[in-house]
Each structure stands twice: as C-alpha cells, then as structure tokens.
Amino acid sequence: MLATLLHEEAAILHDFVALLEREQSLLLDGETDALLDMAGQKTRMYRRLQYLSDERSRLFAGARQQPSEAAIRQLLSAHTTALADWENVVRLARQAGEQNQINGRLIGERMQTNQQALAVLMAAAAQPGATYGPDGQSRPYLAGRRFGSV
C-alpha cells in the first residue's frame, strides 16, 4: 500500500513541478490571463497530494509509528522501486517549494508594478486639469479665481 501511495505521489509531484515551471514562464512573459485556469489545476493537484500525504500518515499511525524519514527508509529498505519513489517525492517536494517561492516573488513584483501604475492613473484622475468637456476635448484647469471675478 505504501509503495502504491509513493508511486502516485511521485508522479503527481512531477506534474506539479512542471505546472509551477509553466506558471513561472507565463509570469515572466506577462501572460497572466492563463494563470486563472492554472490556479484550478494547482488546487486539484495540491488536494490530491495532501490526500496522499494524509494516507501515508494514517498507514504509519496504524502501525503506531511516526512517518519520519528514517522510518520510511527502514520500511522500504528491501523495496528498491518504492525507495526510489520516496527519494523522488522528497526531491520533487523540495523543488516544488523552491519553485513556488520564486513564483510568489514574481507575482509580488507584478502586483507591485500594477499598484504603482494604478497609483499613477489615480493621481492623474484626481487632477482637475485631466478632465474632458462634452465635446471630448481636454479642458485646462487654471487654479485660482477667474479674471474679473470676486
């Protein structure tokens, strides 16, 4: 049972890392529209990975053991394929974490750029001289009173 869980977890983590790399590419290229669809895929993959991790923990709890690195290695010592899957799980989980941090920084940078652009637009909109008349022409705004007014 553990071997089956680890095999599936390694496969899904491989796909998850590939998805994160694709996300990074889209972020770097500025193709943010595709990110919404990707978010749904990431959520589904994450939920499945969480389920598999929980199942692994339940297996160890049933045997009254902690699912530690040492316990897993000891249990899988005679099963080379399952041990290789475990090593892939550990490596891919680390890689996914690193990739996710990079993507988070890229998203933060994009958000900061968007906020700065929005601030510039809001400041321009707040200036009375940036208004248009009914004819579509901009109307200059002169501060102070009009000549001849009291």
N, C-alpha and C positions, 0 to 999 in steps of 0.2 A: 504493500500500500504506500509506504513512504517513497519507494522508488518511483512509483507512478506519479505521485504528487510533485516530486522534484523534477521529473522529466517535463511535466506540463508547466511548472513554474519557470523552468529554464527557457522553454520555448516562448512563453508569453513575455518574459523579461526581455528576450532577444527582440521581439516585435516592438515592445515598449520603448527600448532604447532607439530602435530605428525610427519610431514615431517622434521621439524627442529630437533626434537629429534632423528630421524633416521639419519639425517646428522651428528649430534654430535657423534652418535655411530660409524658411518663409519670413521669419522675423528680420533676418539680415537683408532680404530682398524687398522688404516693405510690403509683402503680400499678406496683409493682416486679415483680409476677408475670409481666407481659407482656415484661419485659426479657430473660428467658431465650430465648424464641423469637427475639427481635430479635438476640440475640448470634449466632445461627447465620446469620441473613441478613447481618449485618455482616461476618462472617468470609468468607462466599461472595463478597460484593461486593469485599471487600478483596483476596482472592486473584485475582479477575478483573482488578482494577485493577493489581495487581502484575504479572500476566502481560502486560498491555498495555504497561506501562511497560518491562518487560524486552524485549518485542518491538521497541519503539521504539529502545531502546539497541542491540539487535542490528542493526537496519537501519543505524544510524549507524556501528556498528563495521565492518559490511561495506563501507561507503564510506570507511572509515578517517577518520572524523570523530567529534568529541565531540558528544553530543546537547545542546549548550548552547542557551540562549535565542536567541542571535544566529544560530547555525547553523540552527535550526528556522525562524526568521523569514526568513532568506535563502532557504532551500529552498522555503518556502511563499509567497514574495512574489508570485508570479503566480497563486496559487490562493486566492482570497478566502474561499471557503467553508471550506477547510481551515485557513486562518489564523484565521478566526473561531472554529473549533472549538478550535484551540490556545489562543486567548485565553480561551475558556470553561474549558478544562482548568486553566489557571493560576489563574483567578479561583475556580473551584469547589474546587480543591485547597486554596487558602488558606482559603476559607470552611469547608471540612471540618475543617481543622486547628484553626481557631478554635472551631468548634462542639464538636469532640472535647475540647478543653481545658475548655470550660465544663461539658460533661457529666462529665468526670473530676472536676472540683471538686464538682459536685453529688453524685456517687457517694461521694466522700471525706467530704462533710458527712453524708450518710445513714449511712455506715459509722461515723462518729464518734458520731452520735446513738444508733445501735444498740449500740455498745460501751458508751456511758455507761448506757444502760438496762439492759444486761446486768450491768454492774458493780453497779448498784443492786440488781438481783434477787439477784445472788450474795452481796452483803453482807447482804441480808435473810435469805437462806437460811442463812448462816453463824451467824446469831444464834440461840442455843438457844431463846429465847422465841418463835421463829416456828415451833414445831413443833405438830403436832396429835396428839391421842390417838386410840385405836381408835374412839371414839365420834364422831370428826370435829370435836370441839371443840378450840379452841386451848388450849394449856396454858401458863400463865405459868411462866417460869423465874426463880427467885429466886437470885441469886448468893450464894455463901457456904454455911455449914452450916445444916441444918435445926435448929430449936429443939429442944434436948434431945439432940442427937447429939454424939458426942465426936469 
